[in-house]
């Protein structure tokens, strides 16, 4: 079989330096902004002509932190507790024969001429900071949205939320424009589903380290430290 080489056209810059803490799916946390900067060969404003007319975009990107040389036909989805195997093509696991991710994001604004060339600002991204983007396509509501779609085994495990206790003094250390998005992210409970209550966790966010624990359905932020 002939191999095909693809190359990144851009990189996305988000508040997440590591995989832990990143929203589990795109569109779940809409209050966080991300910036897409094009690589030099593709920094042409003409390539974005007309994009401002779309409210949402598809991003095709590289699971750059999950490359593997081996192929496993089954994976353990974390939201199923990590102890049930499903077919890799029935999941959105990053461990795939071709490590391609697909995300739907809202286009906030398109700036065709900046010091970095054309730049897109989006919300709802579920990508680590610096992730390579392979392609960008417009989201078409009359073909891409399926109200009668069935979510398989994911229907029973997605959408569960926790209450969030974030002390005011700690929340004040977060830039005001990022607080709403961070609170929404924490309400989604960033922990792996198979971990026990009461354990302390931490993840990087906007140059901070957020430490928290969950008990009796309440996520409590324990500390916010500069990284």
N, C-alpha and C positions, 0 to 999 in steps of 0.2 A: 504494500500500500504506500502510495506516495505521501511523504511528509510535507506538511504545510507550515511555513514559518510566518508568524505574525509578530508585530512589534507594537510597543505602546505608543499611543498618540498623545497621551497626557498623563498627569498624576493628580490625585485628589488629596487635598490637605484637610484633615479632620482633627478633632480634639482627642483622638484615641491613639496613643503610641503603641499599644499592645492589643492582642486579640481579646483578652479578658475585659469585659465591660462594654464591648461593642454591641449595639443593638442586634438581636438575633435575626431580624429580618429588616429589609428596607421598609420605610414608611411607618414603622412602629413609633419612632420618636421623631416627631416633625419639628420640634423646637430648636434643633441644633443645626447650625449652618456649616457648610463645607465649601471649599473652593477648588475648582478644577482649572489647572494651568496646563496649557498645551506644550508639548515638546517642540523644539525649534523647527524641525521640518514641517510642522503642521500649524505653526503660528500665523495663520492667514485668516483675516477677518471674513473673507469670502466663504470660508468653510462653514461659518455660522450664520450665513445669510438666511433669514426667515425663522431662525430657531426661537426668537422671542415670541412668536405666535403660539407656542406650545406651553401648556402649564406643567407638563411632566415629561421626563426623559427616561429612557432605558440606558443603563450603563453596563457594558460588558467588560469585565476586569479580571485581574490575575490574583488568584489565591497565593500571593507571593510568599507567605509564611508557611505554606502547607505543601510544598512540592515534594513528590515522592516518586521513586523509580519503579516501585512495585504496584501491582494492581490487586485490589481486594474487592470481590463482588459484593461483599456485605460490609456494613459499618454499624456503629453503635450510636444512634442519635442521642445526644445528651438529654433532650427533653423527654425521652422515654426511660430515664434513669440510668442510662449507660450500660444496661444489662440485657437489652433486647437488640437483636440484629435485624436490619432491614437491608434490602437491596440498595446499592449505592445510587442507582438511577431512580429510586423511589424516595430519595432524600436530597437535601441541599448540603450535604457534607462537603467540606473543602477537599477531602481526600478522594480525588477523581482521576480517571485516566488523563484527562486534559483539565488542568486546574483553573477552569473558567467560572467566574461568578456573574450573576445577573441581578441587578438591582433597579428598582423603580424609584426615582427621586423627583421632588418638585423643583422646577426651575424658578428661582427667586428673581434673578436678574442676569442679563448677559451684557458684558462690557467688551466691545470689540477692539478697543484700543487702550491698553494700559502699558506700564513699563514692562510687564511680563507677557505682553501680547494679549490676544483674546482670552478672557477669563469668564468662567461660568460660576455663579453662586447657586448652590442647591441646598435643600433640606431633606431630611429623611434618609440620609445615607447610612449604610451599615458597614463601613470600610475603615480599615486601619490607616492612620496617617501615612501618606506617601505611596499608597497603593497604585500600581500602574493601571491605566485605563486603556483597553484595546479598541473600544468603539463606543460611540454615542448615537442613539437613535431616538426619534420622537415617539412618545407614548400616544397611541391613538385610542381614544375611549370607545369608539364604535367597533373596534375589533379586539382590543387588548383586555377589555373588562368583560367578565363573565359572571353576572350575578347568580347564576344557577350552579356555579362550580362547586365541587365537593372536595374537601380538604384531606380525605383519607385519614390516616392515623394522627395527623397533626391537628385535626379538629378538636380533639379532646385535651390537648396539652398546651396549645397556644392561647394567649389572651388572659392567662391567670395573672393577677396583680396582687401587690402587697401594699399595706399602708406605709407611709414614709415619715419617720421622725428625724428631722434635720434641725438641730439646734441653731437658733438665729445667729449666734456669734460665729458659728462655723459657716453658715450659709453666706454671711456677709463677706467671707474671703473669696467667694466665687464672683467673677465679673457679672454684673446685673443682667447683661444680655444672654448669659449662658445658664442662668438659674432655672428657668422654666424647663428647658430641655433636660438638664441634669435631674431634676425632680421626676420628670416623666420617665427617664431612663431607669432610675432607681425603683420606681413603682413597678417596672417590669421584672424586678428581681434578677439581677445579673448572675446569680449563683448557678452552677451546674445543678440539675435537678436531683442528682444522686448524692449531694452533700448534706450533712447533718445540720440541724438548727444550732444556733449559739456559736458556731465557729466564726472567727474573724476573717474577713476578706478585704482585699484592696485592689484598686485598679487606677491606672493613670487617666487623668482627664484635665485637659487645658493647663498643662504644666503643674498640676496638683496630683497628690496621691490621696484618693478617697478611701477611707477605711470604714467598714460597716459590718454589722452582724444582723441576723434575722432570727426572731423568736416569736412564736405565737402569731404569725402573720404580720408582724411589724418589722420593717427594716429600719434600724437605727444607725445613723451616721455617727461614728465614734471619733473621727479626727479628719482634718484636712491639712495636709502638709505640702509645702513647696518641694518640688522634685529637683 
